[in-house]
Amino acid sequence: MFLFVHVQLVAGLLAVESGQDAVIRGLLYEYALIRLHPYGITVAEFTNRISDLRNKLGQEGIKDEGLVVPKKFGAEGQIRGNVLAGDEYSIGYAWTPEEILRVVYGSGNESTPGGFYPKGADGRIAKSHLQHS
């Protein structure tokens, strides 16, 4: 029974997160070619730079993509528009807890807090990494 409730909870959280991501990325896509002042780059370029940073911090290859990608990285290698980020089979990228911590800490290290959590995250997995630092 516990496993079923756990899986049901995770599935529900994933559904809500996916929906929110789709709405946000859809709205950003509408403005993809708008140039942002004072940065002088478009919304699409901005999202690509954020994705590049997340990939660099995560240290496990491409797991995030901006709104416009080279056609070979688009859905099934057919399109450049990228409202939903996914692999070559249009399946969402899997992130490990360590990769997520590297990104949200902004340090590229799951044991070095910073970024959104300057004192470290408070969950069991995050704390287990902080204890080993």
Secondary structure, DSSP 8 states (H G I E B T S, - for coil): -HHHHHHHHHHHHHHHHHHHHHHHHHHHHHTTT-EETTTTEEHHHHHHHHHHHHHHHHTSS-----SB--GGGSGGGT-SB-SS---TTS------HHHHHHHHHSSS-TTS-BTTBTT---SHHHHHHHHT-
